[in-house]
Amino acid sequence: MTPPPPAGRWPDAARSAVALAFDVDGPTGDAMLSGAIWRKPGYFSLGAYGPYRALPRILDLLDDAGVPATFFTPAWVVETWPDACREVVDRGHEMAHHGYRHERYWDLSPAQQADVIARSQQVFEDILGAPAVGFRTPSGDWHPDTPRLLLDAGFTYSSSMRGDDRPYLHEVDGAPTSLVEIPGRWDLDDYASLAYTRNPDFPIGQDRIAGYQQTLDNWIAEFDGHHAEGLCMTTLFHPKVSGKPGRLLLLERLLEHMCDTGDVWFATCRDVAAWWTGQEAAPHA
């Protein structure tokens, strides 16, 4: 694994990198996979709020800040809200793979995973004009064969694992590959602070919603730490969670803080992966 670049060695001599990322899950997930969601219109509407109402707000916020982002989106959401998803691409952002209906990859055989990937890539091709090159596993983990399948399907990066705060290359059968990992952390998942659901309560045993100022302070502290060490920070934000009016102000203030800090390279996950691949290919002293 290549050591992290010294501070000031990211593109444009930036000290750190930020790859903002949003998971546009919509109403996909366990309830859709089991069929229960079709008996729960309120739960369906909670998820649909993300691509229907929250996503346009987030795109406007990113436009105002001049910052690109990556949107990991189940292909079912792309099929159901095609205009909203095309708008993401039209505004210069990246759309990336997040399953077809937010499947749990660790539960699927390699053949089943390959089917989900192929079906989703066809949706991206048909509606967005190109297949995805980035992957974020739904539900936070994957099958041991998943990296090989991603390489076979032409993906260049994943943003699924948790074990670092800088990119690295995945190995298959003990050998390094070209598949870049851009790790995300639960510290920067809005569900950890802002989610509220009932029947069942989730997260079990925790306060329902954290204070907004405390949440913002936590996110800013994470950025400040990444920036101080010259690392790469990405997020696991969800439009249906943090794209609501009051919470959008938290995102706005986080963006303001990062932009005001200066010396930051803002990029899509796709661009981070491409740059890191170039660093891996370059000779090292």
Residue pairs with C-beta under 8 A, 6 or more apart in sequence:
1 168
1 169
2 168
2 279
2 280
2 284
4 166
4 229
4 230
4 231
5 230
5 279
6 230
7 15
7 16
7 229
7 230
8 14
8 15
8 230
8 263
9 230
10 16
10 17
10 230
10 232
10 265
10 275
11 265
11 267
11 275
12 265
14 263
14 264
14 265
15 227
15 230
15 263
15 264
16 226
16 227
16 229
16 230
16 231
16 232
16 233
16 263
16 264
16 265
17 231
17 232
17 233
17 264
17 265
17 266
17 267
17 272
18 67
18 223
18 226
18 232
18 233
18 234
18 258
18 264
18 265
18 266
18 267
19 69
19 70
19 159
19 182
19 232
19 233
19 234
19 235
19 266
19 267
19 268
19 269
19 271
19 272
20 62
20 67
20 68
20 69
20 70
20 234
20 235
20 237
20 266
21 69
21 70
21 71
21 72
21 136
21 159
21 184
21 234
21 235
21 236
21 237
21 269
22 58
22 69
22 70
22 71
22 72
22 235
22 237
22 238
22 239
23 71
23 72
23 73
23 98
23 136
23 236
23 237
23 238
24 50
24 51
24 55
24 71
24 72
24 73
24 74
24 77
24 85
24 98
24 238
24 239
25 47
25 50
25 74
25 77
25 98
25 102
25 138
25 238
25 240
26 47
26 48
26 50
26 51
26 74
26 76
26 77
26 80
26 81
26 240
27 37
27 43
27 44
27 45
27 46
27 47
27 48
28 47
28 74
28 76
28 77
28 99
28 101
28 102
28 138
29 47
29 101
29 102
29 138
30 102
31 37
31 40
31 43
32 76
32 101
32 102
33 101
33 102
33 103
37 43
37 44
37 47
38 44
46 197
46 240
47 240
49 239
49 240
49 243
49 244
50 238
50 239
50 240
50 241
50 243
51 77
51 80
51 81
51 84
51 85
51 239
52 81
52 84
53 243
54 239
54 240
54 242
54 243
54 244
55 71
55 84
55 88
55 239
55 243
56 84
56 87
57 239
57 243
57 245
57 248
58 69
58 239
58 243
58 248
58 251
59 87
59 88
59 91
59 93
61 248
61 251
61 252
61 255
62 68
62 69
62 91
62 93
63 91
65 252
65 255
65 256
65 259
67 255
67 259
67 266
68 92
68 93
68 94
68 266
68 267
68 268
68 271
69 93
69 94
69 268
70 93
70 94
70 95
70 96
70 134
70 159
70 268
70 269
70 270
71 85
71 88
71 93
71 94
71 95
71 96
72 96
72 97
72 98
72 134
72 136
72 159
73 85
73 95
73 96
73 97
73 98
74 98
74 99
74 100
74 101
74 102
74 120
74 138
75 97
75 99
75 100
75 119
75 120
75 121
75 123
75 124
76 100
76 101
77 85
78 85
78 95
78 123
78 124
78 127
78 128
79 123
79 127
82 127
85 95
85 127
85 128
86 127
86 128
88 95
89 95
89 128
89 129
93 268
94 134
94 268
94 269
94 270
95 124
95 128
95 132
96 132
96 133
96 134
96 135
96 136
96 159
96 269
96 270
97 117
97 120
97 121
97 124
97 132
97 134
97 135
97 136
97 155
98 135
98 136
98 138
99 105
99 116
99 120
99 137
99 138
100 116
100 119
100 120
100 123
102 138
102 139
103 116
103 138
103 139
104 138
104 139
104 141
105 113
105 116
105 137
105 138
105 139
105 141
105 142
105 143
105 146
106 139
106 141
106 142
106 143
108 116
108 143
109 143
110 143
110 145
110 149
113 143
113 145
113 146
113 149
114 149
114 152
114 153
117 149
117 150
117 153
118 153
120 132
121 131
121 132
121 153
122 131
124 130
124 131
124 132
125 131
131 154
132 155
133 154
133 155
133 156
133 157
133 270
133 273
134 155
134 156
134 157
134 158
134 159
134 269
134 270
134 273
135 150
135 155
135 157
135 158
135 159
135 160
136 158
136 159
136 160
136 184
137 146
137 158
137 160
140 160
141 160
142 160
147 158
147 170
147 171
147 172
147 177
147 179
148 172
150 158
150 179
151 172
151 177
151 178
151 179
155 179
156 178
156 179
156 180
156 270
156 273
156 274
156 277
157 167
157 179
157 180
157 181
157 182
157 269
157 270
157 272
157 273
158 170
158 179
158 180
158 181
158 182
159 181
159 182
159 183
159 184
159 234
159 269
160 181
160 184
161 181
161 183
162 183
162 184
162 185
162 186
163 183
164 181
164 183
165 183
165 185
165 226
165 229
165 231
165 232
165 233
166 183
166 231
166 232
167 180
167 181
167 182
167 183
167 232
167 272
167 273
167 276
168 180
168 181
168 183
169 176
169 177
169 178
169 179
169 180
169 181
169 280
170 176
170 177
170 179
170 180
170 181
171 177
178 277
180 272
180 273
180 276
180 277
182 232
182 234
182 269
182 272
182 273
182 276
183 234
184 234
184 235
184 236
185 222
185 236
186 192
186 236
187 218
187 222
188 219
188 222
188 233
188 234
188 235
188 236
188 237
189 235
189 236
189 237
190 215
190 236
190 237
190 238
190 241
190 242
190 247
191 203
191 236
191 238
191 241
192 203
193 209
193 210
193 214
193 215
193 218
194 209
194 210
194 215
194 241
194 242
194 247
195 202
195 203
195 209
195 241
196 208
196 209
201 208
212 246
212 247
212 249
212 250
215 250
216 250
216 253
216 254
219 250
219 254
220 254
220 257
222 233
223 233
223 254
223 257
223 258
223 261
224 261
226 232
226 233
227 233
227 261
227 263
227 264
232 272
234 269
234 272
237 251
241 247
242 248
242 250
242 251
243 251
258 264
258 266
267 275
